[in-house]
């Protein structure tokens, strides 16, 4: 007598978030309680996030499970970031997620699909709000500091680990310098921080020249990476 194989969704994790998209990683455990090898021809599943259902289908790279063993299967999916995740007026709420679907058997001894259906509640996600408050330049040592204010609406701390970008006008400008150490932003709090530019001879710029600050800030947290773009027009030097 052959037994019915089973599938359990072990984990749903956020790998990264930015204002346009969010990437989730799923881990499934497929158990084969029979002596015969179990193989599949197709996978079809839905991923429901904040009430919106997304459908996926896969026919390549499906697992093969030998008899009396279990195999882990990993799925990665990228979705549009919900608009509420970058709404500073919204109070973050836990995420309700449901994963449901089935693996269609390709084994001659199992003429059926193996289903799965599980729900998860993940910590709230919301992109922080970053405001450039001041640009300070020194003609003497050619140093420029950019002062920001960041509001962290999440229930977990954020660590600013990587900065990329530049402040540019025409052919002149400076790159954002790497951080000497990560900047920590406590949960549900607002904090000021500074970034520095590579040396720029601001004496060759007219006061209050129109410039563009562009780049991105990358944060680490317990709930995955957050990547926040920087794009703001500023007048420099002031």
N, C-alpha and C positions, 0 to 999 in steps of 0.2 A: 504494500500500500504506500503510495507516494503522498507526501505532505505538501501543504501549500507554502511556497516561499513567502517571505515577508520583507517589507521595506519600512525603515524608520528614518525620519528626518531628524538627524542628531543636532544640527546647528544651523542657525541663520546669522550671518555677521555682515556688518557694513565694512567694506574695505576703504572706500573714500567717498566724499561728497564734494560737489561744487555747485554753483548756482544753476547750472544746466542739467547735470546728471548725477546719479548716485549708483555705485556699484555694490551689489550684494554677492556674497559667497555662501553657497549651501553645501552641506555635507550630509549624505545619505548613507545608511547602512543597509546592504542587501544581504539577507540570510537565506541560504539554501540548505534545508534540512534533509535533502535527499542524496542518494549515492551518485546520481547522474549530474553532469555539468549543465548549468543553466546559462543560456545566452538570450540576447534580446535583439529585436529588429527595429524598435522605435521607442522613443520616450515622448510623451505629451504631458504637459503640466501647466498649471496656472499659478500665478503668484499675485496675491491680493494685498495691496498696500493702501491703507487709509481708505478702504472702500472701493478702490479702483482695481479692476482685474486685468492682468496682463497674461497673454497666452504664448506658450513656447512649444517648439517641437524639435526633436533631435533624432538623427538617424545614423550619425557617425560617432565613433569613439565610445560606444556603449560597453559597459562592463561584461565580463564573462566570469561566472562564479562556479568554481569546481564543487563537486559534491561535498556535503558536510562542512562547508566553510562559509565565511561572510566576507564581503568586499565593500570597501568604501568608494562612493562615487561623489565627485565634486562638480558642482554646477556654478557658473558665474553668469550674472545677468546685469545689464546696465539699463536703468530706467530714467525717465525724466524726473528731475527733482520736483517734488510737490511744491506749489507756490507758497504754501503756508510755512515751509522750512526757511524761507528768507523774508518773512514778514516780522519786523521787530516789534510790532504791536501785539503779536500772538503769544500767548503763554504756551511754552512747549508741553506736549502731552505724550505719554508713552505710545509707541507704535504697535498697532494691531496688524499682524501679518498672518496670512494663511497660505500654505503650500499644499496643493492637491494635484494628483495626476496618476499616471500608470505607465509601467514598462510593459511593452508588448513582447510576449515570449517568442523566441525563434527556435526553441527546443521542441523536438518532435513529441516529447513525452508530456508537454504542458501546453494545451491548446487554450490558453487564457492569458489575460493581462494580470499583472501584479500591481495592485493599487496602493496609494498612500494619501493621507489627508491629515495634516496637523496644523495647529495654530500656535503662534508665538506672540509674546509681548516683549518688545525691546525698549530700552531706554529712549527717552525723547531725543530728537535731533533738531537742531536749529543752527543755521549759519550765524556767526557773530556779526555785529555791526561795527565797521571800522571807519573812523572819521579823521581826516588829516586836519590838524588844528593850527600848525605853524611850520614855517620853513625859515631856518636861521642860517645865514651864511657869513663867513669871515673872509675878507679880502686878504688879510694878513697870512693866514695859514691855509687858505683855499679849502677849508672844511665847511661842509653843509650838513645840518641836522634837520631831520623831518620828524616832527612830533605828531603822534597819533593818540586817539582815545578809542579804546575797544570795549564794547559791551558784550559780555559772555552770557547768553540767556540759558545755557545748558546747566544741568545738575551735576556735571562733571567738569573738572578743570581742563583747560586747554594749554598746550605748550607750543609756542611759536618756535619752530625748529629751523625753517628754511625761508629765505626771502630771495626773490628774483625780480629784476626789473631795472628801470632807469628813469631819471628825470631829464627830459630832452626838449630842446628848442632848436630847430634847424639842424646844423651840424655840431652843435655844442650840447654838452650835458654830462651827466655822471651816472655810473652804475650804483645800484644799491649794494652796499658791502655786506658780506656774510656776517651773521651774528657770532659774537664771541662765545655766547652760551644761550641756551634756550630761555625764552621769556615765558613765565608762568602766569596764567590768568585764572584766578579762583572761580569756582562755580558761582553762577548768578551774581556776578559782580562786574564793575567797570574799573578799568585801569588804564593809565597812560603809559606810553612807551615811545622809544626813539629808534630811528634808523639813520644810518649815515651813508653819504654818497662818497664815491671815489673823488679824489681831489679835483676841483674845477676852478679855473681862474675866472671868478665872477666879475673881476674888474673889466673884462672885455664884453660884458653883457650890460645892456641898458637896464636901469631899475624897472622893476615890475614887468619884465618880459613875459609874454604868454608862453607857458610851457605845458607839457603833458607828462604826468606821472603815470607810468604803466608797468605792470608786472603782476606778481602774485605772492601771496603769503600762504605757507603750508603749516598747518597745525596738527599736532598729534594729540589723541585723546584715548580714553578707554573704549570708546565706541567707534574708533576708526579715524582715518585722516580726514581733515577738512581743508579744502583748497579754495582760497578766497582771492578773486582777481582784484587788482588795483588799477583803476583807470579814472584819473581826475585831472581837470585842468587847474593849473595854479599860476600865480604870478611870482616870478623869481628872477633876480634877488629882490628882497623887500627892503 
